Each structure stands twice: as C-alpha cells, then as structure tokens.
Amino acid sequence: MRLHEVKTGIDDALEFYYTGRDALNALYGTIEAAETSVLLEFFIIEDDEIGQRFEKLLCAKSKAGVKVLVCYDAFGSSGTGRKFFRRMADSGVRVSKFNPFFSAYGITHLNHRNHRKLAVIDKKVSFVGGVNIADRYFTGGKYALWRDTFCRISGEATAEKLSAIFYNDFNHIYRAGGFIGEEWLMSKLSSARKSVKILTPYFAPSKELYKVLAAACMRGVEIDLMIPYRTDSNILHYCNMASVKHCLGMGMRLHLFYNGFNHSKVLIVDDNIAYVGSANMDNRSLRLDYEIMSEIGNTKYVDLLLKRFFRDLKYCQNLESEEDWKERPKRSRLYERLARLLYRFL
C-alpha cells in the first residue's frame, strides 16, 4: 500500500551481504556492539534457534541500558507465540505488533501487511533488505543456499530517515507518506534509457506494469530479469513461470537462478543507480503491503551490485528467445495457465 524510498547519502559507507547467513550474522554483530539504541522492524520474527538467539541478545542489551524497540507484523509472525515477545517485554524491550487482527485497524486494514525489513542501531548504522529473522533465512531451509541481498548503511542522515519510518510503523501510523508501490516502480522503468536489471523472487506483473515493460523494450532498453527457478511456494513458482514466455516475447532476457533460492529484491537502472529493499514485483508488494527500498546513487556501490548480478548469471538458465522456453512438460504449461488467473490476488 505504501512504499517508502530512502535515498542513501553520497558519503554513506555501504556494505552488501549476499546470503541470509551473512546478513543475519552482520546484523547480530552490529546489535552486539550497540551502545545507545536498537530499532528492529521485520515482517517475520520466529521463535526458533535464530529467533531465540536474537531475543536473548536484545534482552541482554535492554538490561544493559540500551533502548531496544521491536516492531513485527501480526500476520508474518503469526506462528510466533506470545511468550516469545513477552520475554522481551519483561526485559525492558518495547514491542509493537503491526496491524493486529482483532482491532479497529485490523478489520478495515487486514490485507495490508508490513513487509519491511529494516534496522537502525545507535542512530548511525542501518540495515535494509529482504532477510527476515528465522532459521530458514540463515540455514537455507530446504535449499542448499538462501541467496539474498541485505545492505548495511553507515550514515546518520539515512539512519534518521529510516528511524522516522520505523516510529510511524511502531506507533501504528498507517498512512504516513510513501508511494503506491506500482507507481513507484513504473516511474523507475519509464526513466530508463539504456538498461534495467531486476532481481525478484516473485514476478507477477499487472497489465499496466507489463505495458511499461513493453514500452521500455520498444524504445531500446535492455531488460534483464532474474528470478529463482524454484520458489518457496508452488503457486508463486508457477506464477513466475507463467510470465517467462510473455517477457521473452517482448524482448526481455530471462535468467532462472538454480543455485538455491534467490530471495533478493534489487533494481538497477542504466547501471548507475540501484534500489535494494523488501519489495517484490507482485500485486501484494506493489499494491497492498508496506515496503521499503533504499536508493543507491554512488556508482562505486552500484558497481558491486552489478558484479554480483553478472556472477549470479553463471548459476542461471539464461533465456533470450521464446525458442529457449519451448522444452518443458505439458503439465507445467497447464499449471502456468491456471496461475495466470491468480495474478491479481498475489
């Protein structure tokens, strides 16, 4: 429903983590060194080994005098029991459940979830990306590798902007600022002059978004889309696959990632500006949920994301024409057609 874009400062120092394990280890280490404050906002926080590891750290930091605030989504973390968050509260951690099911907001606002993943430590170091706090993001779950993109940002001005978003969510101010996600994305695609590179785990564009992609291809923009060959949902997998033929017909290049599950949400425009955050390219992220994307204009860091993109191509089935996509089971084609009917609900 609302996507916030936060521009990183030209002098900010950035560091990228490309697996869930590396991202969560980096976040844990930064919290461990916190001296004054920790703000955490995640769609999913689970009561499992990784969740408990963070819970114990947050409780210890709170008892040591660090101000700790945690915001989690009522739906995303619905499998986590009350005792987990009560233990935090008993240690002095301030905890906020975003959009509880049984509230005045929940009735009218139930389908709009907080899908953001962000952290701000000591008002100067921030994290934004696609990783949640749960075992599967750390171990890979049923995948050999959980490939993701998480960004650590050192810069007080950026931390202040992200803190403002956090406090709005923590205090249940649901309509404060931001863009409609689909309009935000279409504006970025429309501004492209040479190239667009997209990494997303879920790709289910609306008709309007398809038109913008087609228009970009017609004016000569080279569009590369990287999606996982297998996702963590069968329905979403076939939604992804249903888009392949259509995109190839428009002139896009498709890259199906095989080396584990690629959960990254990255957009790179004209090789000189990039966006990293929590938003997928589907109806839920772009029209229903609350999302966060960081804008990166320093080409030194954009180049790092480009290098990783080209490295990942080695682990992809790379498709450039509809002929490349003909060989697949008839059953898969049937499921893809059925999945198309679900596009507007995802």
C-alpha positions in Angstrom: 0.0 0.0 0.0 2.9 2.4 0.8 6.4 2.0 -0.4 9.0 4.3 1.1 12.1 5.2 -0.8 15.1 6.3 1.2 18.0 7.9 -0.6 21.4 7.0 0.8 23.9 9.8 1.2 26.7 10.1 -1.3 29.1 9.9 1.6 27.4 6.9 3.3 29.5 3.8 3.6 27.7 0.7 2.3 28.3 -3.0 2.6 26.3 -5.8 1.0 25.6 -9.3 2.2 24.5 -11.8 -0.4 23.3 -14.7 1.8 20.9 -14.9 4.7 23.6 -16.3 6.9 26.0 -13.4 6.2 23.2 -10.8 6.6 22.0 -12.1 10.0 25.5 -12.5 11.3 26.3 -8.9 10.3 23.1 -7.6 12.0 23.7 -9.6 15.1 27.3 -8.3 15.4 26.2 -4.7 15.0 23.5 -5.1 17.6 26.0 -6.7 19.9 28.2 -3.6 19.7 25.2 -1.2 20.2 25.7 1.5 22.9 22.6 3.6 22.9 19.7 2.3 20.8 18.4 -0.6 18.6 15.3 -0.3 16.3 14.2 -3.5 14.6 11.4 -4.0 12.2 10.7 -7.3 10.4 7.8 -9.0 8.7 8.8 -12.3 10.2 10.4 -13.0 13.6 10.2 -16.6 14.5 10.6 -18.4 17.8 13.3 -20.8 16.5 17.0 -21.1 17.0 17.9 -17.9 15.2 14.9 -16.0 16.6 15.9 -17.1 20.2 19.5 -16.1 19.5 18.3 -12.5 18.7 15.8 -12.5 21.5 18.5 -13.2 24.1 20.8 -10.6 22.7 18.0 -7.9 22.6 17.0 -8.8 26.2 20.7 -8.5 27.3 21.2 -5.2 25.6 18.0 -3.8 27.1 19.1 -4.9 30.6 22.4 -3.2 30.0 20.6 0.1 29.4 20.3 0.2 25.6 17.0 1.4 24.3 15.5 -1.5 22.3 12.3 -1.3 20.2 11.0 -4.2 18.1 8.1 -4.0 15.5 6.8 -7.2 13.9 3.9 -7.9 11.6 0.9 -9.7 13.1 0.4 -11.9 10.0 4.0 -12.5 9.1 4.9 -13.5 12.6 1.6 -15.2 13.4 3.3 -18.5 14.1 5.3 -17.0 16.9 3.7 -17.4 20.4 3.1 -14.5 22.8 5.6 -15.9 25.3 8.4 -15.1 22.9 7.6 -11.4 22.7 6.6 -11.3 26.4 10.1 -12.4 27.4 11.4 -9.4 25.5 8.9 -7.0 27.1 9.8 -8.4 30.6 13.4 -7.5 29.9 12.5 -3.9 29.0 12.3 -4.2 25.3 9.4 -2.2 23.8 7.4 -4.4 21.4 4.8 -3.4 18.9 2.6 -5.7 16.8 1.8 -4.1 13.5 -1.9 -4.3 12.5 -3.2 -6.8 15.0 -6.1 -9.0 13.6 -8.5 -8.0 16.3 -8.5 -4.3 16.4 -10.4 -1.4 14.7 -7.5 -1.1 12.2 -7.3 -4.9 11.7 -10.9 -5.0 10.5 -10.5 -2.3 7.8 -6.9 -2.8 7.1 -6.4 -6.6 7.4 -5.0 -7.3 4.0 -2.3 -4.6 4.2 0.7 -6.1 5.9 4.1 -4.6 7.0 6.6 -6.4 4.7 9.5 -4.1 5.6 12.8 -5.4 6.9 14.9 -2.7 8.5 17.1 -1.9 11.5 18.7 1.2 12.9 21.5 0.9 15.5 22.9 3.9 17.6 21.2 6.4 15.2 24.0 5.9 12.7 24.1 2.4 11.2 21.1 1.0 9.2 20.1 -2.2 7.5 17.6 -2.7 4.7 16.9 -5.7 2.5 15.0 -8.9 2.1 16.1 -11.1 5.1 13.8 -12.0 8.0 14.7 -13.3 11.4 14.1 -17.1 11.1 16.1 -20.3 10.7 15.4 -20.8 7.0 16.9 -17.5 6.1 20.1 -18.5 7.9 20.4 -22.2 7.0 18.7 -22.1 3.7 15.9 -24.4 4.9 15.1 -26.9 2.1 17.6 -25.1 -0.2 21.3 -25.5 -0.2 21.7 -21.7 -0.2 19.4 -18.8 0.7 20.7 -16.1 -1.7 19.5 -12.7 -0.6 20.6 -9.0 -0.7 20.9 -7.1 2.6 22.5 -3.6 2.8 24.4 -2.1 5.8 24.4 1.7 5.6 26.7 3.9 7.8 25.3 7.4 7.7 23.5 9.5 10.3 21.1 11.3 7.9 20.0 8.0 6.3 19.6 6.5 9.8 17.4 9.4 10.8 15.1 8.9 7.7 14.7 5.2 8.4 14.1 5.9 12.1 11.2 8.1 11.2 9.6 5.3 9.1 10.2 2.9 12.0 8.5 5.1 14.5 5.5 5.6 12.3 5.1 1.8 12.0 5.8 1.2 15.7 3.1 3.7 16.6 0.6 2.4 14.0 0.5 5.5 11.8 -0.5 3.5 8.7 -0.8 6.2 6.0 2.3 8.4 6.6 4.0 9.3 3.3 5.4 7.0 0.7 4.3 6.0 -2.8 1.9 3.5 -4.3 4.5 0.7 -5.0 3.4 0.0 -8.6 3.5 3.7 -9.5 7.0 4.0 -7.9 8.3 1.0 -10.0 6.7 2.2 -13.2 8.3 5.6 -12.8 11.8 4.0 -12.5 11.2 1.8 -15.5 9.9 4.7 -17.5 13.1 6.7 -16.7 15.4 4.0 -18.0 17.3 4.9 -21.2 19.8 2.0 -21.7 19.2 -0.9 -19.3 17.3 -2.3 -16.4 18.3 -5.3 -14.2 15.7 -6.8 -11.9 16.2 -9.4 -9.2 13.0 -10.6 -7.6 11.8 -13.8 -6.1 8.2 -13.3 -7.2 7.2 -11.8 -10.5 3.5 -11.4 -11.2 3.1 -8.0 -13.0 -0.3 -6.3 -13.6 -1.4 -5.5 -17.2 -0.3 -1.9 -16.5 3.2 -2.9 -15.5 3.5 -5.2 -18.5 2.8 -2.3 -20.7 5.5 -0.2 -19.1 8.0 -3.0 -19.6 7.0 -3.5 -23.2 7.3 0.2 -23.9 10.8 0.2 -22.4 11.8 -2.7 -24.6 10.4 -0.9 -27.7 12.5 2.2 -27.1 15.6 0.0 -26.9 16.1 -0.5 -23.2 17.8 -3.9 -22.4 15.9 -5.5 -19.6 17.3 -8.5 -17.7 15.1 -10.3 -15.2 16.5 -12.8 -12.7 14.0 -15.0 -10.9 14.5 -18.2 -9.0 13.7 -21.4 -10.9 12.1 -22.7 -7.7 10.5 -20.5 -5.0 9.3 -21.4 -1.5 5.7 -21.6 -2.8 4.3 -23.8 -5.6 1.7 -21.3 -6.6 4.2 -18.5 -6.8 6.6 -20.7 -8.7 4.0 -21.2 -11.5 3.2 -17.5 -11.4 6.8 -16.8 -12.1 7.0 -19.4 -14.9 3.7 -18.1 -16.4 5.5 -14.8 -17.1 8.5 -16.2 -18.9 7.1 -16.6 -22.4 5.3 -13.2 -22.3 8.5 -11.4 -21.2 10.7 -13.2 -23.8 8.1 -12.2 -26.5 8.6 -8.5 -25.5 12.4 -8.8 -25.9 13.4 -9.1 -22.3 16.1 -11.5 -21.2 15.2 -14.1 -18.5 17.6 -15.7 -16.1 16.4 -18.6 -14.0 18.5 -18.9 -10.9 19.4 -22.5 -9.9 21.9 -22.2 -7.1 19.5 -22.3 -4.2 16.7 -19.8 -3.7 17.3 -16.2 -4.7 15.2 -14.0 -2.5 16.8 -10.7 -3.5 14.8 -7.6 -4.3 17.1 -5.4 -6.4 16.5 -3.0 -9.2 19.4 -1.4 -11.2 18.6 1.3 -13.8 21.1 2.4 -16.5 23.9 0.8 -14.5 24.3 3.9 -12.4 21.5 3.9 -9.8 20.2 0.9 -7.7 17.4 0.1 -5.3 17.7 -2.5 -2.6 15.0 -3.4 -0.1 11.9 -5.5 0.6 9.5 -5.1 -2.3 8.8 -7.9 -4.7 7.4 -7.5 -8.2 3.9 -8.8 -7.5 0.5 -7.4 -6.6 0.9 -7.8 -2.9 4.1 -5.9 -2.6 3.3 -3.2 -5.2 -0.4 -2.5 -4.2 -1.1 -3.9 -0.8 1.8 -4.1 1.6 4.1 -1.6 3.3 7.6 -1.8 1.8 11.0 -0.1 2.0 13.6 0.5 -0.8 16.9 2.2 -0.4 18.2 4.3 -3.4 21.9 4.0 -4.0 23.4 6.7 -6.3 27.1 6.2 -5.5 28.3 4.3 -8.6 31.1 2.6 -6.5 28.4 0.6 -4.7 26.2 0.2 -7.8 29.2 -1.5 -9.5 29.3 -4.0 -6.6 25.7 -5.0 -7.2 26.4 -5.2 -11.0 29.4 -7.5 -10.3 27.2 -9.8 -8.2 24.5 -9.8 -10.8 27.0 -11.0 -13.5 28.4 -13.5 -11.1 24.9 -15.0 -10.5 24.4 -15.4 -14.2 26.8 -18.3 -14.0 24.2 -20.1 -11.9 21.3 -19.4 -14.2 19.5 -20.9 -17.2 19.7 -17.9 -19.5 16.9 -17.4 -21.9 16.9 -14.9 -24.8 14.0 -16.1 -27.1 10.7 -18.0 -26.9 12.5 -20.9 -28.6 14.6 -21.3 -25.5 11.5 -21.9 -23.4 9.6 -24.5 -25.6 11.0 -27.6 -24.0 9.0 -28.2 -20.8 6.3 -30.6 -19.6 2.7 -30.1 -20.7 1.6 -30.3 -17.1 3.8 -27.3 -16.3 2.1 -25.3 -19.1 -1.3 -26.2 -17.6 -0.3 -25.0 -14.1 1.2 -21.8 -15.6 -2.1 -21.0 -17.3 -4.0 -21.6 -14.0 -1.5 -19.5 -12.2 -2.2 -16.6 -14.5 -5.8 -16.5 -13.1 -4.2 -15.8 -9.6 -2.0 -12.8 -10.7 -4.3 -10.1 -9.3 -4.6 -11.8 -5.9 -0.8 -12.1 -5.3 
